Amino acid sequence: MLTDTQWAMLEPSVDQCHPKGKTPPQDLRRTLDAILWRHENGAKWQAIPAELGPWWRAAQTFICWARLGVWERLSPL
């Protein structure tokens, strides 16, 4: 999960790169935490802990951002 310091550094880039859409801006940190949790644990989407938000939102965000190249734009960070 992202620390407050990590999020403070990442948030401006996320705001610039992410497509405006269904994920409310206040939920982006939690959604990114869910995506990172899944990546670190190698788990299925449905295994994401409930406190990280709906698993389907994390999955949809990950897939959408992959199609739109958002991860590549964030990767130099």
N, C-alpha and C positions, 0 to 999 in steps of 0.2 A: 504494500500500500504506500501511496505517496505521502511523504512528510509534508508539513506546512511549507518548509523551505523549498522542497522539490516542486510543489504545486505553484508556489509564488514565481519560480523561474519558468515553469512550463506554461502557466495559464495564458500569458500574452500570446504565445505562439499558437496555442490551441484555439484561442479566440480568432486569430487571423486565418488559420488553416481549416477549421472544421466547417462543414456545410451548415448553413442555417436550416433547421428542420425541426423534427419531432422531439429531439432530446432537449429539454429545457436547460438553459445555461447553468442553472444552479445544480443540476444533476450530473453535469459533465465530469466533475472530479470523482464522484462515486462510480459513475459508469467506467471511467478509465481505471479506477481501482479494481473493479470487477474484471476488466479485460486483463490487467496485469496479474491479478490473482490466478486467473485461469492459465495464463501463460507460464507462470512460475510453478504451478502445481500439475500441469499437464492433464487437468481434469476436463470432463465434458462440460459444456455450457450449463446444463441443468444442475451441476454440482456447485455452482457459485453460491456462496452464503447469502441468505436473504437480506442481511444488513447492507449488502453491496448493491441492492436494488434488484429489479427483475432481471433474471438471466437472459431473457429474450431481448431486452433492451441492449445489453452488452453485446450479444451476438449480432444483432442488427447493426449496431454502431460499428463494430469491428468490420463486418462485411462491407457495409456502405463506404466506410473510410478507405478500405482496401481498394475498392473499385474506383474511387475518386482520387487515389494517390495521396491521401492525407498523411498516411504513415511515412511515406517517402519525404514529404515536406517537413515532417517533424523529426526525422531521423538524424539530421546534423546536430540536433540539440544534445 
